[in-house]
Amino acid sequence: MNTSLISSYLTVNNAAIFGVAALALVFIKIWSNGSVNNKKRDLSNQLVIITGSNTGIGLETAKNCVQNGAKVILACRDQKRTQNALDLINSIKPNSAEFMRLDLSDLSSVRLFVNEFKSKYNKLDILINNAGIMHIPNRVLTKDGFESQIGTNHFGHFLLTHLLMDSLKASPQFRVINLSSLAHSFGSMNFDDLHYEKRAYDRNSAYSQSKIANILFTIALQKRITQQKLNGIAVSLHPGVVRTELTRHYTGILGFMKFLISPLWYLLSKSPEQGAQTTLYCVHENFDKLVKGGYYSDCKTKKYGNKQITEENAERFWDISLKQLKL
Ligand SMILES: NC(=O)c1ccc[n+]([C@@H]2O[C@H](COP(=O)([O-])OP(=O)(O)OC[C@H]3O[C@@H](n4cnc5c(N)ncnc54)[C@H](OP(=O)(O)O)[C@@H]3O)[C@@H](O)[C@H]2O)c1
């Protein structure tokens, strides 16, 4: 073979390799972007509370709800951090969003929020328990003495939902949508040491435990909705791996690694809008088609990834939650 033949053979070969690699990247990106919600209903006259809606998945969810006619309460802890979101949403439709202060890591703030809400509105159609914190580096306690991740992600939302039940019951048909995570599959719940008093604190395990809590809470809540013959539904979901501010606690070496792998991270993750699709599916899907107490991911029901997710444990955890919240 002469040299020009070899070089043209190599050029064709390289082009083929490049083409296959580019195609593979495109397919991986399409796959990681996840499913798109194709359900849509008119949300006029629907009142929606979304916790943690100043950014990330919550903000995208709020935008869509307003675009479809809903009034949305941005239940967020910081008015300044919420102002841009509020302006953006109200520019889509004037007076369609309202800020009400809610700090889920402080039970007195949860109570104040509910009092303010009830003084203005007499029903609630959709409660989206979206706010969350992840991988807090050290064992920090909330104002009420809970480990911060389970305190914010679960106990704050449990009390919020409990106190809003009257408002939800006043709606002709209500939905409670709880943002959990696939991280529920990678850890366990220690029912006797929820706050890491007896064991060493681990940031990953504490996050997973709080996300198991979201699912157990959903199952037990649905049981009560059904027992009381209420026209409501509770679901939990994993939104996917989404590029949001959730990793804000990755500082130092973790922050550097996050920077190093950012192209790979982009390839394998969803935008906030894509990350909101499963929540929106649960908002828009026909009420009777949603699985009561179900767990969703990519706009479909999914099996739980943890053997601790059982009805028995959901009941046990419900009782523990009532006790710890002194309800
Ligand atoms: N992103 C992902 O890959 C992913 C994967 C699985 C599950 N999730 C879940 O999806 C949900 C939304 O997360 P995200 O990715 O959109 O994260 P994000 O961009 O960090 O948004 C989290 C929201 O929660 C709020 N929040 C945090 N602590 C709060 C508190 N004490 N009281 C009230 N609000 C509080 C934040 O408010 P500030 O802005 O004021 O801090 C923010 O609005 C979370 O429950 C998360 O666990 C996310």
The ligand as an SDF file (V2000), in Angstrom:
LIG
                    3D

 48 52  0  0  0  0  0  0  0  0999 V2000
  -30.8890   18.7500   41.3460 N   0  0  0  0  0  0  0  0  0  0  0  0
  -30.9140   17.4360   41.3550 C   0  0  0  0  0  0  0  0  0  0  0  0
  -30.1120   16.7670   40.6650 O   0  0  0  0  0  0  0  0  0  0  0  0
  -31.9050   16.7060   42.2240 C   0  0  0  0  0  0  0  0  0  0  0  0
  -31.9010   15.3010   42.1750 C   0  0  0  0  0  0  0  0  0  0  0  0
  -32.7960   14.6160   42.9770 C   0  0  0  0  0  0  0  0  0  0  0  0
  -33.6790   15.3040   43.7880 C   0  0  0  0  0  0  0  0  0  0  0  0
  -33.6610   16.6750   43.8290 N   0  0  0  0  0  0  0  0  0  0  0  0
  -34.5940   17.3640   44.7250 C   0  0  0  0  0  0  0  0  0  0  0  0
  -35.2700   18.3790   44.0240 O   0  0  0  0  0  0  0  0  0  0  0  0
  -35.6520   19.4150   44.9230 C   0  0  0  0  0  0  0  0  0  0  0  0
  -35.3160   20.7770   44.3230 C   0  0  0  0  0  0  0  0  0  0  0  0
  -33.9130   20.8970   44.2690 O   0  0  0  0  0  0  0  0  0  0  0  0
  -33.1280   21.7660   43.1830 P   0  0  0  0  0  0  0  0  0  0  0  0
  -32.2510   20.8260   42.4570 O   0  0  0  0  0  0  0  0  0  0  0  0
  -34.0260   22.6480   42.4330 O   0  0  0  0  0  0  0  0  0  0  0  0
  -32.1640   22.5840   44.1730 O   0  0  0  0  0  0  0  0  0  0  0  0
  -31.9030   24.1410   44.3850 P   0  0  0  0  0  0  0  0  0  0  0  0
  -31.7490   24.8230   43.0820 O   0  0  0  0  0  0  0  0  0  0  0  0
  -30.7950   24.2030   45.3770 O   0  0  0  0  0  0  0  0  0  0  0  0
  -33.2620   24.6220   45.0460 O   0  0  0  0  0  0  0  0  0  0  0  0
  -33.5770   24.2600   46.3580 C   0  0  0  0  0  0  0  0  0  0  0  0
  -34.6080   25.2240   46.8940 C   0  0  0  0  0  0  0  0  0  0  0  0
  -34.8750   24.8650   48.2720 O   0  0  0  0  0  0  0  0  0  0  0  0
  -34.8310   26.0470   49.0340 C   0  0  0  0  0  0  0  0  0  0  0  0
  -34.5320   25.8030   50.4480 N   0  0  0  0  0  0  0  0  0  0  0  0
  -33.4320   25.2580   50.9940 C   0  0  0  0  0  0  0  0  0  0  0  0
  -33.5170   25.2760   52.3200 N   0  0  0  0  0  0  0  0  0  0  0  0
  -34.7090   25.8300   52.6310 C   0  0  0  0  0  0  0  0  0  0  0  0
  -35.3640   26.1510   53.8300 C   0  0  0  0  0  0  0  0  0  0  0  0
  -34.8040   25.9130   55.0260 N   0  0  0  0  0  0  0  0  0  0  0  0
  -36.5840   26.7170   53.7800 N   0  0  0  0  0  0  0  0  0  0  0  0
  -37.1620   26.9990   52.5910 C   0  0  0  0  0  0  0  0  0  0  0  0
  -36.5870   26.7380   51.4210 N   0  0  0  0  0  0  0  0  0  0  0  0
  -35.3600   26.1720   51.4350 C   0  0  0  0  0  0  0  0  0  0  0  0
  -33.7450   26.8810   48.3840 C   0  0  0  0  0  0  0  0  0  0  0  0
  -33.8350   28.2270   48.8330 O   0  0  0  0  0  0  0  0  0  0  0  0
  -32.5380   29.1980   48.7960 P   0  0  0  0  0  0  0  0  0  0  0  0
  -32.2710   29.4910   47.3640 O   0  0  0  0  0  0  0  0  0  0  0  0
  -32.9580   30.3760   49.5950 O   0  0  0  0  0  0  0  0  0  0  0  0
  -31.4210   28.4270   49.4360 O   0  0  0  0  0  0  0  0  0  0  0  0
  -34.1080   26.6800   46.9270 C   0  0  0  0  0  0  0  0  0  0  0  0
  -35.1680   27.5220   46.5750 O   0  0  0  0  0  0  0  0  0  0  0  0
  -34.9450   19.1120   46.2430 C   0  0  0  0  0  0  0  0  0  0  0  0
  -35.8660   18.5510   47.1480 O   0  0  0  0  0  0  0  0  0  0  0  0
  -33.9030   18.0910   45.8650 C   0  0  0  0  0  0  0  0  0  0  0  0
  -33.5750   17.2250   46.9350 O   0  0  0  0  0  0  0  0  0  0  0  0
  -32.7970   17.3850   43.0490 C   0  0  0  0  0  0  0  0  0  0  0  0
  1  2  1  0
  2  3  2  0
  2  4  1  0
  4  5  1  0
  4 48  2  0
  5  6  2  0
  6  7  1  0
  7  8  2  0
  8  9  1  0
  8 48  1  0
  9 10  1  0
  9 46  1  0
 10 11  1  0
 11 12  1  0
 11 44  1  0
 12 13  1  0
 13 14  1  0
 14 15  2  0
 14 16  1  0
 14 17  1  0
 17 18  1  0
 18 19  2  0
 18 20  1  0
 18 21  1  0
 21 22  1  0
 22 23  1  0
 23 24  1  0
 23 42  1  0
 24 25  1  0
 25 26  1  0
 25 36  1  0
 26 27  1  0
 26 35  1  0
 27 28  2  0
 28 29  1  0
 29 30  1  0
 29 35  2  0
 30 31  1  0
 30 32  2  0
 32 33  1  0
 33 34  2  0
 34 35  1  0
 36 37  1  0
 36 42  1  0
 37 38  1  0
 38 39  2  0
 38 40  1  0
 38 41  1  0
 42 43  1  0
 44 45  1  0
 44 46  1  0
 46 47  1  0
M  CHG  2   8   1  16  -1
M  END
$$$$
